[in-house]
Amino acid sequence: MSDTLVTIENVSKKFCRTLKRSLWYGVKDIGSELFLRSNGHRGLRKEEFWAIRDVSLELRRGETLGLIGPNGAGKTTLLRMLNGLIKPDAGRIEIRGRMQALIALGAGFNPILTGRENIYVNAAVLGIPKSEVDCRFDEIVDFSGIEEFIDMPVQSYSSGMAVRLGFAVAVHMDPDILLIDEVLAVGDLSFQLKCHRKMSEFRQNGGTTVFVSHSMQAIRNVCKTGLWLENGSVKENGEAQSICDRYEMKNLSDDRNNYRDNGIQLNSDPAIRVTKIEFLDANDKNCNIFNIGDYFKLRIRFNCMRTLRNPIFHVDIHSPENICICSCYSNRDGYNFSSLSGIGYTDFCINKLVFKPSNYLCSIFLSENEINNILAFQEKSYVFTVVGASTNNGLIQPFPTWSVSSMSESVSLL
C-alpha cells in the first residue's frame, strides 16, 4: 500500500468576477464536455482570474501540512478542491483513503436535523454502518461537550457548538486525511487544547492533516511542513517553522515605513511631546536589527511643555501576530520619577533579548500621576528586528539550562 495519500499535480482553478458571465461560461463548458470537445479556454476569459495556479505537492501518511498566506491567496479554494466540493480547471488531484473536512461552520450538517441525526447522516455519507456509529456515538458526544443539546436542531447551535460537533464527528470517523480550515479559532480555549491533543494523536496514528490558519504559532505547533500561497501560486514550500518566520517578517517588513514615525498624540494641547525614538545597541549606536541575546535599548526623546509630576513611562512590545510579548511600566518596575521638565530622554533597557527571530512592534505611552492619565502615546509605531538561529518554537528563546539526576545510577551527557 502506497504511503502517498494526496497527490496534486499542476492544479489550477479560475473564477469569474461577475455572476451573469460566470453562469454563461458554465453553460458553455458543460456543453463542451457533453459533446466531448476539448476545452478551448485554458487561459483566462473576460472577468476571470486565477484563484489557484499550477500548484503541485504530495502528502504522505502521517504528514501535516500548514497552508498560509493572506486573504484571497487560494487556501480555502485548494481545500475545497481536495474535498471534491469544486473541481480543478486544469491538473490532477488524487486522494487515497477516507477524507474528512472541517472547512466552514456546520459544513456538511443539515440545519433542520438534530445533532444526533446529523452524526448518523454524516457517517452514512462516508459508508460507515449504523452499528459502528452506535459504538462511537457516546465518545463523539462526550468529546463535543454538547450532550444536553444533541437532540436540538443544528440551526439553533451557536458557532462554537457547531464547530465542536463538526470536529468531534470528523476525528471520530477514522479518516486517513483531515482537512481543517480556520474554524477552530471559534472554539473556546479548553476545546482548542482538546482539539490539538486529538490532532497530535491522529498524527501519531498515521493520519495526514492539511491545516489552514492565519495564526503562525498554530501552524508551527501543528504542522511539520508549510505551503505559502500568494495570489493563487506557491511562493514557498518547505519546513513549517522557517516558512512561518519568513512570512511574518515579510508582512511586517512591507509595513515598516508605515509604522515608523507616525505616532498619534492623544491630547490636542499635550503637556509632553515625543520628539524621537531610537533603538540602540550596547555601545549606544543606532541599531534596529539585534541578535538573540543582545543588549537592547529603546531611547524615548521628549519635550515637556510644563513640569510633569510623577511621570510614568509605558512600553509595549507585540509580536507579528499582535501578541503582547511584554508590557512594562516604569513605576511597576520600581522606577518612580518625581518630576519631568524641559527637553530630555528616558531609556528602556533589556540586558538580554530572549525574543525569537522576527519583527516586533513597539508602543510608547506617557502618563502623569497614574497609569490611566495618558498625556501622549504612539501605538505600534516602531519596528525592530531580531535575527539569529533559534532552537525554540515558542514566542521567546529563554536560554534554559538542563540537568538530569538519577537515584539508581549516574547520568552523563553524550
C-alpha atoms as one frame of an Amber mdcrd trajectory, in Angstrom:
protein
   0.000   0.000   0.000   1.391   3.423  -1.022   2.291   5.878   1.737   1.252
   8.781  -0.511  -2.315   9.765   0.358  -2.637  13.078  -1.521  -1.214  13.886
  -4.948  -1.714  17.299  -6.541  -0.228  17.850  -9.997  -0.243  21.265 -11.692
  -3.698  22.116 -10.358  -5.319  25.390 -11.414  -8.728  26.894 -10.686 -10.230
  30.081 -12.084 -13.310  32.057 -11.101 -15.321  34.811 -12.732 -15.926  38.151
 -11.044 -19.500  38.566 -12.316 -22.330  36.071 -11.740 -24.049  36.509 -15.117
 -20.874  35.915 -17.093 -19.898  33.042 -14.784 -23.205  31.265 -15.478 -22.750
  31.742 -19.226 -19.215  30.333 -19.125 -20.517  27.402 -17.059 -23.170  26.559
 -19.650 -20.620  26.706 -22.476 -18.157  24.494 -20.577 -20.848  21.912 -19.758
 -21.810  21.850 -23.441 -18.210  21.254 -24.432 -17.976  18.332 -22.001 -21.265
  16.797 -23.179 -20.094  16.829 -26.784 -16.601  15.601 -25.784 -14.963  18.706
 -27.111 -11.703  19.825 -25.608 -11.918  22.945 -23.547 -10.503  25.688 -25.695
 -10.373  28.171 -22.827  -7.354  27.059 -20.830  -6.437  30.712 -20.429  -8.460
  33.475 -18.818 -11.599  34.809 -20.409 -13.104  38.213 -19.735 -13.674  38.910
 -15.996 -11.894  35.674 -14.978  -8.925  35.338 -12.609  -6.794  32.512 -11.282
  -7.684  31.525  -7.702  -5.152  28.663  -7.839  -2.391  28.442 -10.448  -0.106
  25.434 -11.134   0.040  24.050  -7.573   1.765  20.690  -7.079   2.521  18.715
  -3.919   2.418  15.273  -2.325   1.374  14.317   1.192   2.386  11.046   2.769
   0.851   9.148   5.640   1.450  10.915   8.963   2.431  14.271   7.419   0.916
  17.589   8.492   0.784  20.475   6.024   0.048  24.058   7.004  -1.418  26.356
   4.345  -0.524  30.002   4.934  -0.977  33.211   3.006  -3.044  36.415   3.008
  -6.794  36.513   2.490  -7.588  35.654  -1.121  -4.394  33.651  -1.628  -6.321
  30.479  -2.546  -6.047  28.431   0.656  -9.737  27.604   1.067 -10.136  27.062
  -2.691  -7.412  24.427  -2.571  -9.084  22.756   0.420 -12.422  22.677  -1.383
 -10.841  21.033  -4.408  -9.204  18.432  -2.175 -12.590  17.730  -0.604 -14.269
  17.416  -4.009 -16.620  20.376  -3.491 -15.272  22.000  -6.651 -13.179  20.536
  -9.438  -9.975  21.993 -10.881  -9.946  23.583 -14.329  -6.555  22.024 -15.019
  -4.294  19.450 -13.396  -4.979  16.334 -11.366  -5.871  15.567  -7.742  -5.654
  12.010  -6.457  -6.848  11.025  -2.981  -6.175   7.633  -1.416  -8.093   6.846
   1.748 -11.048   8.260   3.654 -11.193  12.040   3.984 -12.976  14.282   6.487
 -13.151  18.062   6.181 -13.995  20.922   8.506 -13.919  23.844   6.086 -16.803
  26.047   7.229 -19.028  26.354  10.285 -21.521  23.496  10.235 -20.245  22.262
   6.870 -21.947  19.003   5.935 -24.714  19.439   8.518 -28.404  19.728   7.689
 -29.576  22.691   9.797 -33.095  21.355  10.363 -31.848  17.972  11.637 -30.713
  17.453  15.201 -27.097  16.951  16.179 -27.801  13.256  16.743 -29.344  12.842
  13.278 -26.503  14.715  11.605 -23.928  12.380  13.139 -25.617   9.358  11.550
 -26.158  11.119   8.217 -22.526  12.182   8.094 -21.385   8.643   8.815 -23.729
   7.198   6.162 -22.194   9.501   3.527 -18.795   8.048   4.418 -20.128   4.496
   4.169 -19.862   3.793   7.897 -22.606   1.369   9.064 -25.036   2.402  11.794
 -23.815  -0.323  14.154 -20.319   1.160  14.036 -21.626   4.673  14.708 -23.622
   3.337  17.674 -20.352   2.182  19.235 -18.715   5.594  18.734 -21.721   7.813
  19.426 -21.122   8.388  23.143 -17.444   9.145  22.502 -18.341  11.718  19.812
 -20.896  13.475  22.009 -18.600  13.447  25.038 -15.760  14.990  23.005 -18.036
  17.709  21.634 -19.256  18.649  25.118 -22.793  19.461  23.926 -24.626  16.471
  25.442 -27.661  18.477  26.563 -28.102  19.995  23.083 -27.549  16.885  20.961
 -31.262  16.476  20.204 -31.753  20.121  19.193 -31.750  21.237  15.520 -28.274
  22.293  14.395 -29.670  25.627  13.176 -30.158  26.591  16.836 -26.482  25.924
  17.686 -24.011  28.716  18.276 -20.968  28.868  16.007 -18.832  27.357  18.765
 -21.245  24.449  19.268 -21.316  23.752  15.515 -17.519  23.642  15.436 -17.402
  21.349  18.473 -19.777  18.848  16.888 -18.169  19.138  13.452 -14.662  18.463
  14.744 -15.842  15.638  17.017 -17.553  13.897  14.085 -14.562  14.448  11.783
 -11.912  12.934  14.052 -14.009  10.001  15.296 -14.874   8.608  11.856 -11.361
   7.148  11.428 -10.333   9.328   8.469  -6.988   8.891   6.747  -6.912  12.577
   5.779  -8.226  15.508   7.808  -8.811  18.954   6.263  -9.225  21.820   8.734
  -9.811  25.473   7.912  -9.620  28.437  10.315 -12.843  27.361  12.051 -11.022
  26.011  15.131 -10.373  29.607  16.178 -14.092  29.866  17.037 -13.877  27.342
  19.867 -13.002  28.318  23.424  -9.527  27.721  24.863 -10.296  24.396  26.561
 -11.797  22.992  23.363  -8.862  24.234  21.268  -6.470  22.412  23.611  -8.576
  19.268  23.327  -8.516  19.555  19.523  -4.745  19.958  19.397  -4.267  16.881
  21.604  -6.593  14.909  19.329  -4.770  16.110  16.216  -1.456  15.068  17.755
  -2.905  11.621  18.487  -4.283  11.456  14.927  -0.854  12.290  13.504   0.911
   9.702  15.667  -1.524   7.071  14.397  -0.514   7.801  10.800  -3.199  10.326
   9.852  -2.467  13.107   7.366  -3.618  16.661   8.119  -3.988  19.780   5.970
  -4.424  22.777   8.274  -5.284  26.353   7.255  -4.734  29.148   9.754  -3.714
  32.794   9.969  -2.041  32.002  13.302   1.602  31.246  12.564   2.057  29.886
  16.074  -0.767  27.377  15.489   0.884  26.310  12.217   4.217  25.858  13.987
   2.607  23.814  16.764   0.577  21.542  14.482   2.438  21.237  11.184   5.770
  19.857  10.046   5.691  21.339   6.545   4.241  24.567   5.207   2.916  25.813
   1.875   2.895  29.573   1.375   0.341  30.701  -1.234   0.403  34.170  -2.756
  -2.150  35.224  -5.397  -3.016  31.585  -6.037   0.563  30.451  -6.687   3.107
  28.687  -4.480   5.569  31.221  -3.123   7.397  28.794  -0.858   7.140  25.170
   0.238   9.177  23.502   2.966   9.729  23.274   6.714   6.867  24.995   8.563
   8.959  26.831  11.165  11.195  28.631   8.670   8.341  29.440   6.267   6.221
  30.927   9.082   9.193  33.031  10.205   9.749  34.414   6.710   6.032  35.037
   6.200   5.823  37.056   9.422   8.957  39.033   8.631   7.754  39.834   5.088
   4.405  41.132   6.334   5.982  43.440   8.875   8.781  44.495   6.540   6.189
  45.604   3.989   4.605  47.817   6.637   7.839  49.065   8.231   7.689  52.515
   6.616   4.052  52.919   7.632   4.833  52.210  11.276   7.924  54.403  11.604
   7.470  57.976  12.823   3.706  58.075  12.532   2.706  58.259  16.205  -0.521
  59.896  17.334  -0.726  62.340  20.233  -3.741  61.851  22.483  -4.247  65.438
  23.667  -4.856  68.419  21.364  -2.617  70.512  23.650  -0.185  67.919  25.018
   1.940  68.604  28.055   4.664  66.397  26.622   5.660  65.563  23.079   7.687
  62.577  21.936  10.253  64.020  19.533  12.197  60.903  18.550  12.503  57.175
  19.195  15.852  55.376  18.862  16.903  51.728  19.079  20.463  51.471  20.419
  22.972  48.653  20.947  25.353  48.120  23.873  27.634  50.877  22.513  24.767
  53.360  22.162  24.913  53.125  18.373  21.714  53.282  16.356  20.596  49.754
  15.545  17.202  48.260  14.718  18.466  44.750  13.950  19.507  42.714  17.000
  20.736  39.163  17.522  19.109  36.835  20.032  20.726  37.516  23.404  21.882
  41.055  22.541  21.638  44.064  24.811  18.677  46.216  23.767  17.959  49.890
  24.459  14.923  51.937  23.454  15.532  55.655  23.898  12.471  57.929  24.118
  13.311  61.598  23.477  10.744  64.123  24.714   9.962  67.809  25.102   7.871
  68.864  28.135   5.745  71.985  27.812   5.404  72.150  31.599   6.728  70.303
  34.636   5.127  66.862  34.956   4.597  65.316  38.393   5.200  61.597  38.887
   5.661  60.777  35.181   5.105  57.161  34.126   6.610  55.592  31.003   4.958
  52.542  29.474   6.413  50.350  26.686   4.543  47.534  24.935   6.200  45.094
  22.537   3.990  42.993  20.249   4.762  40.009  18.040   3.760  39.925  14.332
   0.589  38.089  15.397  -0.315  41.023  17.661   0.507  39.021  20.797   1.794
  41.211  23.617   5.271  39.892  24.443   5.826  42.374  27.252   4.060  45.366
  28.782   6.337  47.346  31.091   5.512  50.338  33.309   8.347  52.352  34.857
   6.566  52.696  38.236   5.651  48.985  38.445   9.273  48.109  37.701  10.332
  50.162  40.729  11.389  53.365  38.934   9.389  56.226  40.461  10.368  59.536
  38.865   9.324  62.619  40.867   9.163  65.140  38.031   9.990  65.778  34.393
  10.639  69.067  32.612  12.241  70.540  29.518  13.989  68.502  26.831  15.383
  65.075  27.680  15.129  61.349  27.166  14.449  58.115  29.036  15.997  54.722
  28.290  14.148  51.406  28.384  16.781  48.649  28.522  16.733  44.856  28.241
  20.030  43.223  29.161  19.420  40.095  27.085  16.880  39.795  24.281  15.066
  36.484  24.557  12.691  37.114  21.639  12.778  34.631  18.791  13.806  35.863
  15.290  11.086  38.109  13.864   9.987  41.733  13.579   8.433  43.376  16.632
   6.170  46.402  17.107   6.761  48.927  19.891   4.157  51.161  21.524   5.076
  54.135  23.730   2.771  55.664  26.381   3.492  58.594  28.723   1.287  59.331
  31.754   1.227  61.675  34.745   0.486  60.631  38.358  -1.412  57.481  37.376
  -1.316  54.972  34.541  -4.705  55.891  33.087  -3.891  59.606  32.840  -2.238
  59.279  29.417  -0.770  62.514  28.042   0.679  61.102  24.825   1.052  57.806
  23.044   2.464  56.343  19.851   0.869  52.931  19.347   2.665  50.220  17.341
   4.622  52.941  15.586   8.144  51.496  15.665   9.633  48.244  14.424  12.812
  46.420  15.393  14.080  43.066  14.162  15.617  40.097  15.948  17.748  37.714
  13.881  19.757  34.586  14.553  19.204  30.868  14.976  16.503  29.891  17.446
  16.106  26.396  18.886  12.689  27.251  20.314   9.306  27.111  18.581   7.637
  29.345  21.149   7.428  33.116  21.432  10.750  33.503  23.250  14.196  31.904
  23.410  14.731  31.635  27.197  18.314  30.214  27.149  17.478  27.400  29.578
  19.880  25.077  31.358  19.186  21.346  31.736  20.228  18.759  34.282  19.366
  15.120  34.904  19.546  13.241  38.184  19.052   9.547  38.799  18.593   7.818
  42.148  19.912   4.490  40.864  22.839   5.280  38.613  24.891   8.206  37.331
  23.792  10.043  34.234  26.220  11.740  31.857  25.802  13.917  28.803  26.558
  12.317  25.451
